[in-house]
């Protein structure tokens, strides 16, 4: 009887320890979630809603742009170090937390929220140093869902190699595997719709992308377009002229924007054609939020994301039905 009682006590003790261990692990997990929620506070995540008629399920896409991550390294040469020292303080949030410390929490946020895909709108790193690229690859590899990356002008340039032939031929290839091949155009098939990234990081639609883009529009599925530089709308052009001293949007050259190349003009025409399957354009680059329609035969909504280094991101809710007010 004593042995039986002793066995019961031991088993009870083990059970209590297991319960305490589970509670401890749950507390650790909750602390992790709380930390993520503190770093990526709800007020920094803007919720946008998009209706694509005929969808059988709902989707959530996380859109992040312009984080301008800088990872300083002793292995960087003197020129890169000097550039980092001057630019690093400019990419912090209001509390002084640098983009390098913020960025991993976006990966955790995406995983904890369980979004269907993550979209990177360019300028995720501030220049293509070995330390920046290694940091980028390490973090995006932690995502538990597909992602799509479009190049920003800073991803592949330095101030002393700004959009030069060397930058194009030597630095863009370093960004693999976050982009495929040259990254001029990539397609992510979500099943019921497509998300297509088109490189316009040189302030024009890349000539190699246009023909492939036109083929994508013939694939018979709704399309969401991911670019870096916004296309002209009245709203984004007016705001950009207030914020920046030089043109930063494609189109509206007569009004202070960038005169479009032949490829850029053809891209906009195809995107806004009456029978175009494009339902939205996502862009970054200007470091402020904006939403307005690109004009054409069929106006297309363009959502411009604020800079990620101020902890700003967008969750795009995609549904087949109109959003009811009580669901918001």
Buried (B, 14 or more C-beta within 10 A) or exposed (E): EEEEEEEEEEEEEEEEEEEEEEEEEEEEEEEEEEEBBEBBEEEBBBEBEBBBEEBEEEBBBBBBBBBBBBBBBEEBEEEBBEBBEEBBEEBBBEEEBBBBEBBBBBBBBBBBBEBBBBBBBBBBBBBBBEBBBEBBEEBBEEBEBEBBBBBBBBBBBBEEBEEEEEBBEEBBBBBEEBBEEBBBBBBBEBEBBBBBBBBBBBBBBBEBBBEBBEEBBEEEBBBBBBBBBBBBBEBBBBBBBEEBEEBBBBBBEEEBBBBBBEBBBBBBEBBBBEEBBBBBBBBBBBBBBBBBBBBBEBEBBBBBBBBBBBBBBBBBBBBBEEEEEEEE
